[in-house]
Each structure stands twice: as structure tokens, then as C-alpha cells.
């Protein structure tokens, strides 16, 4: 039997670890979306985090677990923007030198925000996957600690703290819908929610242009498909993580694909 990648205890420990460093975001009911879907629909407003994204949770938790030696070596990551800003912000607060590799197509506003938070930014490759490979090469060459944006138990645990908050803020919740890029958010939230409330359904949603997690649910092994394009640049990940795949498959009900037109309309 394979050991657990992520447990409820990991998520609870992450919640205590990041308390006071990452905000507890509100979970607000949307009157318009509730009417549109003929249900009561709530939105977890992670856009109100300091960097505008849930990514702060996982990055902060991972950085706080670094040893003194690892902090002295510095960290590196690859990201299309949100994880980059999260690592830059919290590394700066902890006095850790941070380098970030971003795809050449990254929006300028995300590049400048990452630099403003104190990280050294290098643009490389046409996609996240190319940037990630280059970042891993630099980590090996210079001895940096690689802070993976999703395929890391500590990062998944940090993202899973959203699930804990959801259950407290919306105790009558029946279903949770989670956007999917590399799968860290889905894995963390699904683990937290299903461990405490097995009756709640958890679904992932990803772009049809990047159906990595959908493929993972349909087959034990999920070879990457051809690279696509999506206006949802933050979740344009060609291949989901090996660890996120395992956790998501265990806890979540499944994954729904959406077209670019549907994303734009939303």
C-alpha cells in the first residue's frame, strides 16, 4: 500500500503555520450566479489576498518549512505569475533570496509585481513547462531549493486550508468546484473537504486546451498531450503533477472540461 501523500493533519498543521501571514478570505454569496444556476452559489474570494491569489497559502507553508541551510541557499521556482508573486512576497518577508523563471509570454504586470516583491526574474521558454524545466536545471546548477508550484505535499497542504475555511464559512455546502492547472488546489481542497465531510462532492474544472487532470482521472498514467493555448494563462499547464494526480484521484469526484468561449463568457 502506497504511503499517504497528503492528510487532513497536514492541512490542519499548514493552517496553524500560515495563520497571521495569509488572510482568511471571505466566502460571499453571489446573487447573480445563484439566480443563474438556480442554487445558492458562494465564491471564495482569494483574489483579496495580498498578491491576488490563493497561491500564497502553499508558497508560505512551503517556505516556512525550510531548514536554516535551505534558507541560506535561496529558492527558485517557475510560474506564469501567481505562484511567482506568492514566493517572491513571502520569501522577501522571511529574508530568503528568491529567483523566478517565467514564460516569455507572461503578462508584464505579473513580471513587474514579482520583481517589486523582491525576486530576481528570468524570462524563458514559450510555456510554463519549458520555464519549469529551466528552473529545475538552475536549481541543480546553483544549489537553490526548488519550490514547486503544485506538486509538493507542503504546497498542497497550504492550498487545502481553503477547504477548512469553506466548511466553517458554509457549513451547508453540498458541492465544491475548483479550477485546475497543475492540480495542487484541487488536491488540497479535496483532501480537506472529503476528510471532514465525505458527503460533499468536489469537482475540478480545467480548460479543454489543457486537460491533464481529466486524463489523469481516465488513466493511471497520464502522458502529456500537445500544448494548447488558453486565455486562462494561470492554469495553462500541460502536465499535472504526479503527486497531485494521486491525491485528486483519491478524493475528488472528477473533472469537467470547459471551452475557451465558456471561459471568456464567465
N, C-alpha and C positions, 0 to 999 in steps of 0.2 A: 504493500500500500504506500502510495506516494505521500511524503510529508505535506502538511498544510502550508500553502504559500502565504495565506493571509487569514487571520482570525478576528473575531469580534474583539478579543482582548487587545490585539494590535491597534485596532481603530480607536478603542477607548483610551489607550495609552497615548496615541497621537493627539487626541482631543485635549488631554491634560497638558501635553508637551507644548502645543501651539497656543494654548489659552493666553490671551492678552497680547499675542503677536499677530494673530489673524482674526478678523472680525467674525462674529456670529451674524450672518446675513439674514435679513427678514425673508419671510415666506408669505408673499402677498397674493390675495385672490385677484384674478383678472376678470372683471365683469364682462368685458368684450369677448374674451376667449371662452369664458364659461357659457355665455349665450350661444356662441358659435358652435360649441361642442355638446351643448345640452347636458352639461355636467357642472360641478364646481371645480374649477381649474385654478391651481395655485402655481406661482412662479418663485423659485428660489433665487433671490436677486444677488447672485455672485458678482454681477457687474459693479456692485457697490464696494467691492474690495479695493484696496489702495491701488493695485495695478489693473483693476477692472476684470479680474478673472479668478476662478476657483483655484487656479494653478498655484497660488500662494500656499495653500494648505499642504500639498505634497512636498513642494520645494522646501518650505520652512521645516517640516518634520524631518526630512532627509538631512538637511544641513545641521540641525540640532543634534543629530546622532553621530556626527563626525568626531573622530578622536582628535586630540591636540596635534598629532603628527599629520593627520589628513588635512586639518585646517591650515597648517603651515605650508603644505604642498599646494594649496589652492584647488579650485574646482573648475570644471569645464562642462558645458552642455551644448546641445543643439536644439534649436526651436524655431518655429515660424513666427514667434512673437510673445505669446502669453507666458509660457514657461520661462523664456529668456528673461522677461521682466521680473518674474517672481524670484528667480535665482539671483538676479542682479540686486534686487531690493534687499532680500534677506541675507545674502552674503555680505553686502555692504554693512548692514546693521550689526552683523556678527564679526566684522573685521576680517573677512575672508576674501582673498583675491579671486575674482571670477572672470572667466573667458567664455564667450558665447559664439558659436558658429550658427549663422542664419542663412537660409537660402537667398540667392541673389534677387529673387522676386519678392522678398519681404517688404511690406509697406514701410515707407520712410518713417512714418510716425512711430512704428514699433521699434525700429532701429534706434531712433533718437531717444526714445523713452528708456530703452535698455542701457544706452550709454549714459544717460542722465542719472540712472541709478548706480552708476559706477563700474559697470562691466566693460571689459575690452571686447569689441565686436569684430568678427571677421565674416565677410560675406563669401559663401562658397556653394557652388552647385545649383542645379536647376530645381531641386526638390528638397523636402525635409530629409528624405532617405540619404541623398548624397551628402548633405550637410552633416548628418549624424555619423556617417562613416568617417568623414574627415575629422570630426571632433574626437571620435574614438582613437583615430591614429595619433592625434596631437596629445591625447591623454597618455598613451603608451610612450610617446617620444619624450614628453616633459615631466611625466610623473604626476599629472593632475588627477584628481578624483573626478570620475565621470558621473554626473548627476543625471540619470536617465529621466526623460520627461514623463514616462509612464511605466516602463517595465521594471519596476523596482518595488519590493514589498513596502518599504517605508513611504514611498510616494503614493502608492495605492492606499495605504492606511490613512495618510493625510487627506486624500480626496474623500475617503469614506466617512470622514467626520461630518460631511454634508448629510449623509444618511441618518446619523444620530440626531442632528438638529431637525431634520424633516419630521421624524417620528415624534419629537417633542412639540414642534410647532403645529403639526397637522395630525393629531392622533387618530383621526378617522380616515386617513389616507387609504385608498384601495389599490392604486397603481402609481408607479413612478416611471417617468420617461427620461432617459439620459442620453445626451449626444455622445457619439463615439468617434474618436480619432484613432489613438493607439490603444485605447481600452482601459486606461488607468482609472478614470472616473467611474465608468460602468462597473468595473471590478470592485472598487472600494465601496461604492454606494450599495451595490447588490449584496455584498458580503454583510455590511452593517444592517441593512434593512431586513434581509431574509433571515439573518441570525436571530433577530429580535421579533420579527413579525413574518413568519412563513406564509401567512395568508396574503400578504401584499405582493402584487405582481410587479416585476421590474423588467422593463424593456429598454434596449438600446436602439438608437436611431442614427444611421450614418448615410453619407452621400452614396448614391449608386455608382459614382465615379471611383469611390474608394471603399469597396465592400469587404474589407479584410476580416472584420469580426463576423459578418454574415457567413463568409466562407468557413470561418473557424467553427461556427455552430453546425455547419453541414458536414464537416470532415474533421477527423482527428488531427491531420496535418493540413496546414493552410499555406500552400505556396503563393508568393505574391503574384498578383495579376499585372497586366500592363498599366503603366502610370496614366492617370487621367487628369482632368482639370476640374476644379470646383471653386465657386465663389466663396465657399466656406473654407478659407485658406487655413484656419486654425486646426481643422480636422482632416486635412489632406495628407493622410498617412497611408502609404502603400501597403505596409505590412504591420499588423498589430503585434503586440509583444507575446512572447512565449508564455510568460507568467500571467499577463492579463487575460490571455486566452483561456488558460486553465481555470482561473477564478471566475471569470464571467460565465463560462460554460457550466460551472457548478451551480451558480446562484441565480443567474438571470433566466427569464423565460425565453428570450430570443431577441432577434434584431430585425428591425424594419428598415428598408431602404427608401430613400426619397430622391426625386429627380431635382435637377438644378432649378427648374421652373418652380417647383414646390418650395425650395429653399428661398428663392428670390421673393415669392409671394408672401411667405411667412415673415 
